[in-house]
Amino acid sequence: MNTPENPYELFDRWFADAKETEPRVPEAVAVATADANGRPSVRQVLLKAVDHRGFVFYTNLGSRKATELAENPFAAMNFHWKTQSRQVQVRGAVEPVSDEQADAYFASRARSSKIGAWASKQSQPMEGRGEFERRIAKYTAKFGVGAVPRPDFWSGFRLKPDVIEFWEDRSFRLHLRFSYEKTATGWQITELYP
Ligand SMILES: Cc1cc2nc3c(=O)[nH]c(=O)nc-3n(C[C@H](O)[C@H](O)[C@H](O)COP(=O)(O)O)c2cc1C
């Protein structure tokens, strides 16, 4: 494998390959968080931005993941692109994105998704689908034809990696595996047993 000095270069290359071949949502990624006692939970989200600062996703701030991140601001991500036989693992601290970045992303969403964000009490118990539909109708009426602002309980998080690990399938289980660990001066690349 050609290993550039900067892991984001390799991530961008692999992500571009995945966008060419994955039949659905190549930007889907598992995000693991843990509560204050270290008990983990994991779910899929959509990667909405990646740059040299890290990996960004958006969610409801009352959700389990957001509650856990408030208690324990570390997370791990795992991309598995089956059509590429590749996996990328990311580990590090998490920070909230700026209000400006969250506003800009929220503004880009479809109107129905914006209304859905207002209507969903994500991760809370719900008394049947009807309750959700009534809430959607309520917010649809409330905003009418005007702009739908970002709810203050909905925003994004950036996972700032200390480690990004790349795995690629090879015959006879001789898989390739490279870890990039962040140092004071750059990234240290280590090849690992697969
Ligand atoms: C492919 C896929 C993408 C998803 N993307 C998001 C997302 O970007 N943000 C989000 O809050 N939930 C997303 N979900 C729903 C989450 O997996 C999860 O059900 C929800 O966020 C509540 O998780 P929590 O209770 O662990 O916080 C997605 C689910 C799937 C299957």
The ligand as a MOL file (V3000), in Angstrom:
LIG
                    3D

  0  0  0     0  0            999 V3000
M  V30 BEGIN CTAB
M  V30 COUNTS 31 33 0 0 0
M  V30 BEGIN ATOM
M  V30 1 C -27.2310 4.5270 7.6640 0
M  V30 2 C -27.7260 5.2700 8.8850 0
M  V30 3 C -27.3970 6.6110 9.0250 0
M  V30 4 C -27.8170 7.3290 10.1510 0
M  V30 5 N -27.4260 8.6280 10.2880 0
M  V30 6 C -27.7070 9.2960 11.4310 0
M  V30 7 C -27.1650 10.5980 11.6540 0
M  V30 8 O -26.4040 11.1560 10.8390 0
M  V30 9 N -27.4870 11.2130 12.8290 0
M  V30 10 C -28.2800 10.6200 13.7710 0
M  V30 11 O -28.5380 11.2420 14.7950 0
M  V30 12 N -28.7960 9.3830 13.5900 0
M  V30 13 C -28.5200 8.6970 12.4470 0
M  V30 14 N -29.0040 7.4170 12.2640 0
M  V30 15 C -29.8090 6.8140 13.3500 0
M  V30 16 C -28.8460 6.2940 14.4390 0
M  V30 17 O -28.2430 5.0690 14.0250 0
M  V30 18 C -29.5290 6.0770 15.7950 0
M  V30 19 O -30.6420 5.2210 15.6770 0
M  V30 20 C -29.9790 7.4000 16.4170 0
M  V30 21 O -29.0540 8.4450 16.1740 0
M  V30 22 C -30.1730 7.2540 17.9240 0
M  V30 23 O -28.9650 6.7620 18.4720 0
M  V30 24 P -28.6090 6.8940 20.0320 0
M  V30 25 O -29.8550 6.6110 20.8170 0
M  V30 26 O -27.5520 5.8530 20.2620 0
M  V30 27 O -28.1030 8.2850 20.2590 0
M  V30 28 C -28.6080 6.6800 11.1390 0
M  V30 29 C -28.9480 5.3290 10.9740 0
M  V30 30 C -28.5040 4.6390 9.8650 0
M  V30 31 C -28.8380 3.1770 9.7390 0
M  V30 END ATOM
M  V30 BEGIN BOND
M  V30 1 1 1 2
M  V30 2 1 2 3
M  V30 3 2 2 30
M  V30 4 2 3 4
M  V30 5 1 4 5
M  V30 6 1 4 28
M  V30 7 2 5 6
M  V30 8 1 6 7
M  V30 9 1 6 13
M  V30 10 2 7 8
M  V30 11 1 7 9
M  V30 12 1 9 10
M  V30 13 2 10 11
M  V30 14 1 10 12
M  V30 15 2 12 13
M  V30 16 1 13 14
M  V30 17 1 14 15
M  V30 18 1 14 28
M  V30 19 1 15 16
M  V30 20 1 16 17
M  V30 21 1 16 18
M  V30 22 1 18 19
M  V30 23 1 18 20
M  V30 24 1 20 21
M  V30 25 1 20 22
M  V30 26 1 22 23
M  V30 27 1 23 24
M  V30 28 2 24 25
M  V30 29 1 24 26
M  V30 30 1 24 27
M  V30 31 2 28 29
M  V30 32 1 29 30
M  V30 33 1 30 31
M  V30 END BOND
M  V30 END CTAB
M  END
